[in-house]
Amino acid sequence: EKGVSYPNPTPQPIRGTSRRERNQRALMPKAVIVGSGIVGRAWAVIFARGGYAVKLYDIAKEARDKAVVACQEMVGMLEEKGLLFGQNLKTVSALIEAEPSLVAALKDADYVQECVPEVLALKKKVFAAVDKAISETKNDKVIVGSSTSNMAISLFANECTHKARCLVCHPVNPPFAIPIVEMIPASFTDPKIVAKAREIMKSLGMSPAVLNKEIDGFLVNRMQYALLAEAFRLVDDDVANPEDVDVAISKGLGLRWSFMGPFQTIDLNAPGGVVDYFERYGESISRVIKSMDNSRPWTEKTVDRIHEAMREEVPRDMVPSRLQWRNQRLLSLAVHKNSQTVWGEAKANASSASSKKAYIPTDATGEEKAVIVGSGIVGRCWAAIFARGGFIVNLYDVSEEAMKIGVSEAGKLIEVMSDNGLLNGQDPSVVKERVQANPSLESAVSGATYLQECVPESLSLKTKVFKSIDDAVTKAKNTDIILASSSSNMAVSQFAPDVKCRSNCLVAHPVNPPFAIPVVEIVPAPFTKQEVTQAAAKLLKRMGLSPAVLKKEIDGFLVNRMQYALLAEAYRLVHEGCATPQDVDSAVSQGLGLRWSFMGPFQTI
């Protein structure tokens, strides 16, 4: 990459020539890389880093020699990033050698990774050559993996004599940074070979996800395509701009998925785990995906299977501690991402202090007021966010005891944010003082800039609450206040169509926990004034959040529609016996989610 400096800026091929080095190399496990392009080079470095003597084979001498030099540069980059795990650059680089003879390369090899272009005829030719070399060398231990991203091994290895040793081992680019490897055996692949290949991949620091059978698209691409198809639909139907779709992933779902898969995620989104989640949300999920290609009814058997897999990972009594772990991971990720330069920021010369401290508005005076209606978990989070942003926060609830608890819990959240560097140097005691209980809704909305409703997802309750808000706003004569709902699955037109101030109403839906996941979906109704939508997006951006603005109401909004699209395909993969829930989760948390934690689906492709 431009601007990256390596320890050896003009690397030359390094070869161990001493007797001692040759003897040491002879005792090492041996890997052969067939194909010296970008993927082949990455695999060569991964195997060398894992302690393998690597033979890099290509039919073109110039390609082989260039690849060895490129591998050294890649090793230098990994050392610079601390990804050689304490090993010496020259030692790792010296393990990679060009080899002009496939037969010589295969002699005593433990593993072969094919990395030629995605052309069926070429793969057939290469596998036939590898198969012949295995016979000539009488190598009865070697495993042969293919890096193919879209072809089953049975399409090009079915006529090989040693086909029982063949399987797909598909990495996600760049494999030295994204550890997932999809392993797809054919019906003729020896199960012992699959098990051994999995152990090899784990020893290299990779995260293997094994499919039980061949399926078009494997795991990663099937789930990626399911989400991407829905992302395209949202743009094609003019629900949202591509930029807002990307924000919904990179500032929302991707942050969770960078360390938790879809089943692990929903397991923590309902008190009773996966079974409870489907009991609560299965009907709404089915409703949302009914128009999608992935629509499939939920069966008790498969839901139970996924739930049991989650309980094997995390016993029921350990879920609260896992929930704390999740939040800490998200907080750490938020701190890390907040410290990183945004792509293009340097070019735009936008590395100012204010851009580095996005969580604190530059014009914070402590005089603006926000109202939070509902003192549950979501309300407390919103209170902490606005207090961090310099607002005086009035927390309102019909129960004085609930308000008292809400203020206390919001204070604890502010302490957590401070401990994790998310107050940007503000004194937490000062921030906590900004959160105040107010038993009078009329008094709360008087002079307020913004109101966030945070009551449970009940249509009748939200209708009642918005009627009360409307009355209070009318009495307080506050015609400029923005009235937002935290609703995750109901449009504001369902519960505020008849209120007098409906043109000030919209949905501002956060993703839990909003103090660590910055995306907020802004969903206006047909009756919402455009200037209110724009003002809400601008204000929430000042709070350090990342607004994703929808152009119109749609069931499921952005986040849940894409989440449900991926979840439906994940469910299908388990339901049809293609993979275990654990391997589906790995395909996301060790693969797709790492990209999506800072790039949306459109940015990715």
N, C-alpha and C positions, 0 to 999 in steps of 0.2 A: 504494500500500500504506500501511496505517496506520503512522505513525511515520516515513515517508520525507519528508524536506524537500527541496523543489526550489529552484533558484536564483531562480525567479520563482514565488512561491506562488499568485499570482492572475494567470496568464498571459492575455494578450489576443492576438487574431489579429495577426500581424506581416506586413506586406506591403511589398515593395520598390516604391516609387513614383517614385524618381528615374530620370531617363533612363539614367544609367549602370547602375543595377541592372536596369532593363528590358532593356537591351542585353546585359548579361551573362547574364541569364536566357534570352534568345533564342538564345544560342550553346550553351546546355547541352542535354544529352539530356533528353528529356521522357518522363515516365511518368504513366499514368492509373490511378487506383485506383477501381474500381467497387464501391461498398459501403463504408460508413463505420463498420462495427462493429469489434470488437476486432482481428480479423485484418486488416481493411483499414487500420486505423490503424498497426498494426505494419509492414505493407508500405510505407505512406507514409513512415514514419520511416526504414526501411531504404534506400529509394530516395533520399531526401533526404540521408541520411548518405553515400550513394555518389555524390553530386554531380548528382543528377537534379532538374529542376524538376518538382514533383509536382502534378497536378490531382486533387483528391479529389471524386469525383462520387457523389451519392446523390439519389434522387428527393425526399427531404424536406429542406427548407432547415434546419430546426432540427437534424436529424441531422448535416448537413454542418458547420454552425458549431460544434456540440459536439465533433465529431471533430477539427477543427483545433486547438481548445484542448487536447483530450486528447493530441494528437500533441506539442504543445509540452511538456506535462508528461512525456511519455515521453522526449523528447529531453533534458529536464533530468535525468531519472533516468539515462540513458545517459552523460551528461557526468559525473555524480557518480560513476559506476562506472568511468570512464575508457574508455568504449566509443564515444566519438565520434572517437577516434584523433586527438586534438589539435585538432579543429575547434571553431569558435565556436558556442555554443548558439544565439544569435540568427540567425547566418548559416544554419545548418541548418534552424531553425524557419521562417525566412522563405521557404524553398523549397517549403513545403506550403501550397497554396491551395485553398479550396473552389471548385467549378465547377458551376453550375446546368445547364449545357448539355452533353450527351454529345457532340454534334457538335463544339462548340467545343473540348471537351477532347481529342477525337481528332485535331484538326487538327495535323499535323506530329508527332504522338506517335510515339515509338520503341517503346514497350511499354505493354501494358494488362494489369492483374492484376484478375481478377474475384474478389470476396470476398463474395458473397451467401450466404444460408443454404443448407443441403444439401437443397434441394427441387428435384426434377427439372423440374417445370413452370416454376418460377421461373428456373432456370438456362437453360432453353430460351428463355424470354422475353427474358432479359438478353442472351444471345448473339445473338439475332436483332436486338436493338436495336444492339448493338455492330457487328454485321456491316453493318447498314444505314448506320450512321454512317461506317464505313470507306469504303463506296461513295460516300457523299455528299461526303466530304472528299478522295476519290481518294488515300488514303494507302496507297501500295504498299510501305511498309517496316515497318509496325507488326507486332509479335508479340503474340498474345493468349494469356495464361496464365490458368488457373483454379486457385483454391485448394482445390478439392474434395478431400476426404479419402477418399471412398469411391465415386466415380462416374467411369467412363471418359469421356473427352472425346467419344468417338463417340456417346454417349447423348444429348448435347444440342447438339453443333455439327455434326452430320452433314449438316444441310440448309443450312448457311451457305455463302454464295458464296465466302467467304474462309477456308474450313475448313482449307486447307493451312497457314494461319498459326497454327492453334490447337493447344494442348497443355495437359496438366495440369502445374502447378508447385505442388506441395503442400508447405507448410512444416510444421514441428512446433512446437507452441506452447510457449513464446513464441519466435518466430523471431528476435528481436533477441538472444537468448541461446543458442539452439540453431540452429546454422548449416545443418543438413541441409535440402535441398529435393529432393523426389522429382519427377523430370521424366518424364512418361509421354505419349509421342506416340500418336496413332491411326495406323491404316494409311494414312490420307490426309494426315498431317502431312508437310510438306516437310522432308527431312533437314537442309537448310541452315538452316531455321528452328530446328530442335532444337539444332544446333551454335551458332548465334548466341545463342539463349536461354541456353545453358550458359555461354557467355562472359560474358554480362550478369550472370548470377547470381554467377559467380566474381569479377567486378569489384566486386560489392556486398559481398564478404566472406562470401558464402554457400558451401556445399559441395554442389554438385549431384550427385545420383545418378540416372543416366539408365537407364530401363528400355527394353529393346529392343522390347517389345510390351505391350499392355494385359493386365492380370491383376487379378482381384478382390483388393482389399486392398493393392495395390502392394507395396513392399518393407518399409517400416517396420511397417505394421500386420500383415502376414503373419507376420513374425518375432516381433513383440510378442504376437500372438494365439497362436502356437505355444507360446511360453514360458508365457503366461498360462493356456492350457488345461491344461498340465501342473501349474502352480501350483495351479489349482483342483482337479485330480485328487488332489494330495498332501493337500490339506485335506479334500476330500470322502471320501477313503479313511482319514481319521484318522491319517495318517502324521505330520503336523506341524501346529502351529498357524499361522494366517496370519502372526503376528508373526515366527515363526522362518523361514518361507518368505521374508519380506521381508528379514530379516537376511542370508540366504544370498545375496541379490542385492546389497543396498546396502552390505554389508560384505565382499563377496566378488567375484562375477562382474562387478558393475557397476564396480568400481574398475579392472579391466582394460579393460572395454569403453568406459570414458570416453575412451580414446585409441587403442584397437586394436579392430578388428572381429573376428568369429569366426574367419575364415580366418587373419588375421594372428596371432591368439592361438595356434591349434593349430600354426602353422608354427614357433613357438618352444617348443612343448611336446614335441618329439621331436628328437633330434640331427640327423636327416636331413630335417627339414621335413615338409611335408604328406604326401608319400608314406609316409615312415617312420611318421608319426602313425597313418595308417589301417592300416598293416601291424601296428602294435603294439596299437591300440585299436579298430580297425574292428569286430572280432567282438564285443567287449563293448558297444560303442555300439549295434550292431544288436540285440543281446540286450535291452538296456535299452529301446530304443524300439519293440521288436516289438509291444508292446501299445498303442503310441501311434498316433494317426492319421497321423503323419508317417513311419511306417516305410517304408523304401525301400532296396533293396540298393545297396551302393556299387559303381559301375562304374569300371574302371580308367581309361577315357577321361576321365571327369569329374574324378576324383581328380588325374590328370595335369594337366588343364587348370588346376585350382586351384593345384596345386603350381607350375606354370610362371608363373602370375600372381604368385605370391609371390616367385619368383626374379627376376622383372623388377623388383620393388620392392627386393628385398634379395638381392644375389648371395650364393652359399653362403659365400664367405669373409668376408662382412660380418655374418653372423648373430651371432657372439659380441659384436660391438660393438652390434648392435641389441638384444641381450639385456641388455647393460649399460644402454643407453638406456631400455629398458622398466622395469628395476628403479629407475632414477633417477626416472622419471616417477611410478612408484608411491610412491616415498619422498616425493617432493615433494607428491603428492596426500595422502599420509598426514599430513604436516606441516600442510598447509592445512586438512584436515578436522579435525585435532586442535585447531586454533586457532579453529574456528568454534563458535558457540553452537548447541547442539542445539535443534530446534524444541520450544517448550514449556518450555525450561529456565528462561527468565526468569520465566515464569508460576509455575513451581514453586519459584522462588527457589533454584535449585540451581547458582548460579554460584560455588561454593566453590573454593578452591585445589585440593582433591582431585579435583573433577570436571574441572578443567582439566589435571590431571596424571594422567590415567587409567592411564598405563603403569606407575606406581610404586605398589604397595600401601601404604596408609597405616600398616599394621602390620608392614612389613618389618623383620625383625630380623637376617637373615643366618643364622638358625639352622635354618630349614626346609630340607629336602633334596629334590631331584628327581633322578630317575635317567633317563638317556637311553640306550636300548639300540639301537646302530647309529650309526656316526659318519659316515654319508654326508651329502649336502646337506641332507636334511630333518632329520636328527639334529642337525646343527650349528645350524640355524635354531632348533630347539626349545631347544637349550642356551643360545643367546643370549637367547631370550625369557624363560626362567626366571631366568637370571642378571640380566637387566634388572629382573625382578620381585623381586629380593632373595633368591632361593634359592641355596643351595650346590648346584651341579650336578655329579653324578657321571656322566661319560661312559664307557659300557662298550661294548667291542667284543671279539670273539674275537682280533683282531689288535692287538698293542701298537703296531705302526707306524701302523695306521689310527686308533687312539685319539690318538696323538701328533699326527697330521695334523689330526684332528677338533678337538682343543683349539686348535690354531694357527688353523685356519680359522674357528672360532667367535669367536676373538679379533678376527680381521679383520672379521667381520660386526658385532661390537660397535663397532669403530672407524667403520664405515660408518654405523651407526645414530647414533653420536655426532656425526659430521660433518653429519648431516641433522637434528639436533635431536630425535632419537627416544629419547634417554636422559634427557630432561628435567633436564639439569644434573648428572647423576651423572658422576663421574670414570670414564672408560672403563677406566683401569687397575685401578680397584677392582672394576668389574663383571667384567672379564676374569679376575681372580683367583678369582672364584667358580666358574669352570669348571675341573674337575679330572678327569683320567683315573683310572679305577679298574678294574684288571684282575680284580677279584673281584666277581662279580655278587651273591654272598651279602652281602659287605661293603657293596656299594652300596645294596642294598635295606634294609639294617638301619637302622631309624629314619626311613626315607624316607616322605614324604607322598604322593608321586606318581611314577609311572613311565610313560614314553612310549616305546613300541616303534617303531622307524623302520627296519626291515629291508626289502629289496625285496619286491615284490608277488608272492610265491610261496607258495601254500597250504602246501606241504610245509615250506618254510623257516619260515613263521610258526607252524605247528603245533609244530615243533621248538623254536623260540625260546620260545614260551609255556610249553612243558613245562619248559624250563630256568628260566624266570622263576618258575614255580609251585614248583619244587623249592627255589629260593633263598629265596623268600618264606616257605615252610614251615619251612626250617631257621632263618631269621632270626626266626621267630615274629612276623612283621609282618602281622597280620590286618586292619589298617585301611588299608593302602596301596591307592590307586586305580591300576588297571592298564589303561592306554589303548594302543590301536594307532593308528598313522597311516594304516592301510589306506584306500585311495581307492575300492576296489571290492569288498572282501570283508567280509562281516559277521563279527563276532567269534564268533558261534555256529558258524562254519565251521572255526575253528582253535583254539578254546578250550572246546569243549563238555565235555571230560572232565577238565579241570584241577581241582584241589581248591579253588582260590580263584576259580572262575569267576564267582561272584556279585559279585566286585570288578572284573570285566572289562567293557570297552566300547570302542567306536571313538571316537577324537577326531581327526577328519580335517581337516587344514589345507589351505588353498589356497596354492599356491606363488607368490611367496615369502611365508611366513607372518609375517616381521618387518615387512612392508609391507601385507599384506592380512589384516585381523584376524579374519575369520570362521573358525570351527572347528565342524565338524559333530559333534555328540555323538550316537552311535547305540548305544543299549543293546540287549543281547540279552534274550530272554524270561527268562533266569536272572539278569540283572543286578539287584542290589538298587536300589530306587528312591532310597534315601538316597545311594548311590554316584553315581548319575547327577546328583543335585542337588548333591552336594559337588564333583563334577568341573566342573559348569557354574559354580559359585560361584568355584572356584579359578582357572579359566581366565579368568574375567571380571576377577579381581584382576590377572592378567598383562597386562591391556590388550586381551585378545581379545574377540571377540563370539560367544558360543556360540549355535548354532542347534540346538535339541534335537529329535530325532525321537522319536516315541512308540513306534515299532517299526522293525524291520529291513525294508529294501526295497532291491532291486537298484538301484545308482546313487546311493543316498542322496538329498539335496536338490539340491546344487550340480550334480552331473553329470547328473541327470535333466532339469533345466531347461536346462542348457547343451546337452545332446544334442538336446532338443526344438527349440531355436532353430537349432542347427547343421544338423539334418536339413532344416529349411525353407530355410535358406541354401543348402544343397547342392541342394535341389530347384529353387530359383530359377536357379541356374547351369546345372544339368542340363537344364532345359527351355528354356534360351536366353532367359530373361527379363531377365537382367542379368549384368554381368561380376563376377568375384570382388571387384574393386576397389570397384565401386559398392555391392555388398552390404556390404562392410566399412565404407564411408562411412556407410551408413544406420544402422549401429550406433554407430561411434566418434564420429560427428558428430551423432548424434540420440539414439537410445534410451539409449546408455551414459551420456550426460551427465545424464539424469534418474536413471538407475539407480545412479549413483555415490553417491547419498545418499537415494534412495527406492526401496523394493522395488516389485514389480509391483502388489501390492494397494494400497500407499500411493499409487502413481501414478494408478491408476484412481479 
